[in-house]
Amino acid sequence: MDEQLHSQSRRLIELRIEHGDLDVLIDRVALELPLDELSLRRLKKRRLQLRDLISRLEMASGPDELA
């Protein structure tokens, strides 16, 4: 059971890092000229998917895991 919780905690950390990396990448792409709107939309969609997944995992892990 502890291994599963540790694995879930690690997964949350990895997802948060990826989400942060996407924030930086989105900012960079938004400043590029000419603006690649398709890439920007895809990156934002992936970031939103990550945010949703992170939220679901946090809710499933319970209050102890969030602290």
Secondary structure, DSSP 8 states (H G I E B T S, - for coil): -HHHHHHHHHHHHHHHHHHHHHHHHHHHHHHSSS--HHHHHHHHHHHHHHHHHHHHHHHHH-HHHH-
